[in-house]
Every structure is written in structure tokens, then in C-alpha cells.
Amino acid sequence: MKFVPTSFFPPVALDLTKRIPMYRQLYEWFRDAIVSGQLRPGQRVPSTRALAAELNISRVPVLNAYEQLQAEGYLQTLVGSGTTISESVPDHATRPTTTARKSDVRPKSANRISRIGTEALSTPPQVWLDSLGPFRSSLPALEHFPNRIWSKLVSRHLSVPSRQLMAYGDPMGYMPFREAIAEYLGAARAVRCDPREVMVVTGSQQGLQLCAKVLFNPGDPIWMEDPGYPGAHQAFSSAGVRMIPIPVDHEGILVKEGLRRCPAANGAYLTPSHQYPTGSTMSASRRVEILQWAAKSGSWIIEDDYDSEFRFESRPIGALQGLDTRSSVIYLGTFSKVLFPALRLGYVVVPPRLVQAFSAVRDAADIFSSTLYQVVLTDFIREGHFARHLRRMRTLYMERRSVLVDAIHSQLGGMLEVIGAEAGMHLVALLPPGIDDRQVARQAAQDGISAMPLSMCQLTKQARGGLILGYGGTDTTEIQDGVRKLRASLDKLAK
Ligand SMILES: Cc1ncc(COP(=O)(O)O)c(C=O)c1O
């Protein structure tokens, strides 16, 4: 039998002033609730004693109503399970009807929604995101996450939860966690920060939204890498910011082009350590150029350092923020790639003069991130599990990357050109000019592959499309198999 919990039993409406007998009112209420789908087959109903007590009436009308409902097949009583809504109530009778649909009926004078809301309605479906198939980008090796250690740490804190764990927290985050993050960023990323400048966010996506809200007014122009991270496009466009596409090359964003197109931009969004998605690293000279521009024009730089932990061919490159002497850089990072994305924990290192503004705007959004995982992750870092997991994943991703590069070269060499495979958890496979990458990605999705088209990252149309192939979350067998499938998808389209 299907188990349907009773915890959401809707309030029973009785009108004691009516002349309709109480048992009849109860009977009709239950029947209507079952037919309208408010109560579902298998859902347990309160005992007659509990319902009588809750409604503050005698048990007799409740007994009579239940008896009638049982006789008509709306309720059933099974030994050991109490009384439940009958499983045999036909489904068509129990599907939500009028009440649920009323809100969908468009009134004559239709309510208006915002321009940003309207734009969001026209976003085309992205079938490549519908599954967690091979090459799904931004996915780490979930099967290698040390779940046993994690759950031990969770139960350590949950078995005797402190008041601090359960009460409201600081919009900036749990202080010991911020201290651990600041220490890690200082040592591993050459980020200059005091724990008081670290804000814990619900994924770096929230950090991007906060940057958009705190730093810019609707209509303000900001430089965006083109191609660039679609999540950043969403965050900035949903804040009404005007995105100025600036091309990137093997040294990162073309600062000179930015100066030509919009010297007075209010900011720039960058992925300097590992340009998303092309994989280039911003050169030292461009770093100096952009910091000079920011200092001169009073513009903000938003540095998204989303996967710099994974570099394979060279030593890690320090963050741009560490070179900034004028506090113009807002630095963002995430635990989505190094641990797992459903954790929804990231951080923003905010210049001291912006801490109060970020904190207030965050307070207005969702107040603070769930304390439990902040506390658990603090222990995970402090007890050495984080560093160990990182080391293991670096080796694993290096192996997965070379298996993918080799498989592409051997099976698709004539068709795909690999770029940006020196770091991170994804690479870009460029398609020959003239091939529509969305069409390829749609076909691949039908064949079970989750490859994101490069054009999803492009703000301006570019000569060559491609596929973003994530290898972090795809094991070596799936990689081999996935490349074969991809070849079959391309062959189908070529026919
Ligand atoms: C460029 C970039 N920034 C940030 C993120 C992570 O976002 P979040 O922390 O919201 O999961 C990703 C993940 O795909 C990314 O590719």
C-alpha cells in the first residue's frame, strides 16, 4: 500500500451556526476534499477521537460521518494502519480540480509582470541539462565524496544540536567557518582577507546576485567575458545590468577592447584563473592592465575563482584579488566543484568598505545560509578531510581528462578540436565552422549525453560553436562510451 503521510491534513471546516447536522457537514467536507484531490488515496485520516477533540465536538458525529464515508467507499480501515482515504477512489475523481486551476485563468485585465520576468519566460529549453548523463558540466565525482566521514560529522552536530545551530545566524556566516575559509584562501590562493570580510553564501550564484545588487544600478554597463559563464549572465541580466561583451583570447579578457568599447563601465566580471568556458589563464600583463583601469575609473572587478583548485600542468596561479591594492576586487569561490553542488555553499570576499552593504542586502534576501553545513564543513576542513579530498580529486580529474582528450583524438579527431584542457573539470570541443552546436547538443541529449553547447555562453554570435564536456563527474568507462555515443550523434546529423 502506498504510504501517504498525514502531517499535512488540511483544516476541517465546520459551521456550527448552520442548521445542517454536524455529521453531514463532516461527511461533505471529506467527500469534497477527496474529490478535489486535497486528500489523496492512501492518506491517513485522524482518529475519530483526535478529530472530535480538535474540533471540540462530541465523537458521535465524527463516527457517523466516517461510517457513511466508509460505506460509500471513500474511506477504508485496515488493521494496523488505521483509517485512510480509500485506494480505490478513482484517480480522475481525486485529481486537483477547480481550486488549483483558478489561478491559471487569465483575467481580462491581465496582471503585468516585469520586463525581466518576461525575458525569463522566453528562455529556450535546455534539454542537455535534463539528465546527469556523461559530460554534464560543473559536476564533480560525486561517487568519490567521503560520505561516511561527512555523515559522522553531521551526526556529531545533530545528536546534541546547540542553540547556535538552530537559531538565526549572522548574514555574513558562521565565524569559525569564515576563519577556516580565510586561512585556506590566504594559503592556497594568495587572497588577502580577514575573516570579517568573508561572507558565506548559498552558492556563488547568490554571491553574483548580491554583487549585482550592491554594486550596480539597473542600466549600468559592465564588461562581461564573451564567451562567459551563463550563470553570471543570468545574475546580471536579472538585475537589469547592461552587459558589454568583451572578447577573450589565450591571455583572458581583451582589456584594450574593453577600453575601446566602454571605458566608463562600472565593473567587469572575470574568471582570471580559468576562463569559463575556454580555459585560458589571464596573463600577468592583462591583470596589471585591468587593475589599473579599475583604479583609474573607480570600477569594480568581480573575480569568480570557481575551480582554480584543479590545475594539472602548472602551479596554481594566485588570485587577482591578491594583487589589488585598492580594494576594487570582489572575490567569489564555491564548494560546488570541490565537494558537491547540492551543498549550496560558497563565499564572497568583500572589501572592508562594502561589508555592511553586502550584509544588509543579504539579510533582505535569505538572511543567512543553513548553519548545519557551515559547522560540518568547518570540521571537515579543520580535521584535514578537505585537503585530502582535494588531492585525490586532482589526481582523478587529471586521469579523466587525459582519457577524454585521447578518446576525442582517436575517435573524433577530424571533427572536434579540443581547447582549454589544462585545468578544471571541463574542456571545450570546438565543432567545424557552420555546424549548429545547439542542434548537436539536442541530438546528443536524445542519445543520453549531457553536453552543453558553447553558444549558450556566447553573448555575441561567433564563427565556431562547440560542446562543453565536463569530465569531473564522468568516470573513464562512461567517458569512452560517451565519446562513442557522441560520434554516433554527429554521424546522424551528417546524414
Ligand atoms: C564559472 C562558474 N562560476 C560559479 C559556479 C558555481 O556556482 P554555484 O556555487 O552557485 O554552484 C560555476 C558552476 O558551474 C561556474 O561554472
The ligand as an ORCA input file, in Angstrom:
! r2SCAN-3c Opt
* xyz 0 1
  C      32.060     29.995    -13.736
  C      31.292     29.392    -12.596
  N      31.074     30.107    -11.507
  C      30.406     29.585    -10.453
  C      29.910     28.303    -10.482
  C      29.280     27.667     -9.269
  O      28.129     28.115     -8.905
  P      27.478     27.716     -7.509
  O      28.466     27.976     -6.414
  O      26.320     28.630     -7.434
  O      27.100     26.274     -7.574
  C      30.063     27.553    -11.606
  C      29.456     26.231    -11.661
  O      29.138     25.705    -12.659
  C      30.783     28.098    -12.697
  O      30.987     27.366    -13.799
*
